[in-house]
Every structure is written in structure tokens, then in C-alpha cells.
């Protein structure tokens, strides 16, 4: 059996640096291969645009057109 001694200060510093260098997210890649990280602000802006442009579907679009015609 081999016994390994690890210096926790060195191990933690190495692990922390690796975690900082790790990419945890998404990016938009253009036609030239340039990556633009997707930020929370970009997501909030997109959601806001969707919210502002959404309209409640009509009865016909919901599939209830036959009920509205029966009245």
C-alpha cells in the first residue's frame, strides 16, 4: 500500500484556480468562431421582449373555435 501525503493548502489553491478557469455557461458563436458569453442581462432582456410581445391566443387558436361558433 502506498501512503500519499497531501498539503491541503496547495490542493485547495490548485482546485480554486481550476474552478475559476472553468467555463460554466453558454456563449453565442459567430461565423468567425468568436465566442460571446451569454450574460444574465442578455437573458433578462430576451425574456422581457418575449413577455412584452406575447398575446393571449384567441378561442380559435386554442382549439375552441367550435364552441364560440355554437353560441
MOZI-V449538 format. One line per field, one symbol per residue. phi: phi as a letter, one per 40 degrees, with the letter a starting at -180 (. if undefined). A space follows every 10 residues. Layout:
BEGIN
phi = ???
END
This chain:
BEGIN
phi = .bcbbbcccc cccccccccc cccbibacbc ccgcbbdcbc cccccccccc ccccbcccdc ccgbdccccc c
END
